[in-house]
Amino acid sequence: MPTNDCKLEVYGRLDKPEFHKAKCAAEDLSGRNPGVFRSTPVIVPLTETAWVEFLQAKRIELRDETWAFTAHTMVFVDLELKGDCGDFVTWAKDKHDYQDYRDQADDLYRAMADEAYEVYISDPQKDFVYFDVNIDDSEQGRMVFELYREVCPKTCENFVKLCTGDAGSSDGVELHYEGTLFHRVVPRGWVQGGDLEASRGCGGRSVFGATFEDECFAVEHSRRGRLGMANNGRHSNGSQFYVTLAPTPWMDRQSVSFGQLVEGSSVLEALESVSTYERPKQDCKIIRSGSYHFNMKIDSL
């Protein structure tokens, strides 16, 4: 007799319609074939940067199968890669007579994707901020960060106000990241910015005064894209920040990490690729910054 051991797994970008089409197909297939599939498929929605990390890891694990993979959804059946959404739906139709009654409903899947993204971005327990970045006069795109307010509320408040400029000025210095430079690029380490005075790495101040204390070291530097406060020793946080280019566990007890890049992996790659003697040879400028909301999404990543 057939058993319900067959496992479906769907991974993909939560803001893409094809992920929601594959999700619906997996749920329908499991529900209509309880003797073949496990009742609940594994569904994993991912942000843009998390998807890039996931895909890179799968390319290492699966090698040739995923080297040229460019879709935004990946489906596995009993740990075997079936491909993207289209490959999975075709397989389901051929092997299990699956019928997608929403097959022509592209607007429906787009609406599902928009709703999922809006729910994520609009979570009242989360803060999101953005940088629009130029390298010289070339627009690179937008970096969006999720801030861990529940872990580091004061650090996040400082960063949000520096992104929005709402704190005004202090001693003639605008407390605003807009117009400042990424003044340091450490290959395989991090990119650094936030010097409000001269963008050379020797200045900066917080919205609470010159500096404020280290708030919490709970967030590990375990991923590319970690956002943290650059400092000059213990309890010396101002406005300078860094974004990691790789896991940097040695930072875990030295610097406060309080956020994660969730969109803009291509922008971080562009910053990483700039020629540098630690100070970039080109101007890497934050041309706009502020709080990020759902209706600001740039669907070009």
Buried (B, 14 or more C-beta within 10 A) or exposed (E): EEEEEBBBBBBBBBBBBBBBBBBBBBBBBBEEBEEBBBEEBEBBBBBBBBBBBBBEEBBEEEEEEBEEBEBBBBBBBEEEBBBBBBBBBEBBBEEEEBEBEBEEBEEBBEEBBBEBBBEBBEEEEBBBBBBBBBBEEEEBBBBBBBBBBEBBBBBBBBBBBBBBBEBEEBEEEBBBBBBBBBBBBBEEBBBBBBBBBEBEBEBBBBBBEEBBEBBBBEBEBEBBBBBBBBBEEEEBBBBBBBBBBBBBEEBBEBBBBBBBBBBBBBBBEBBBEBEBEEEBEBBBBBBBBBBBEBEEBEEEB
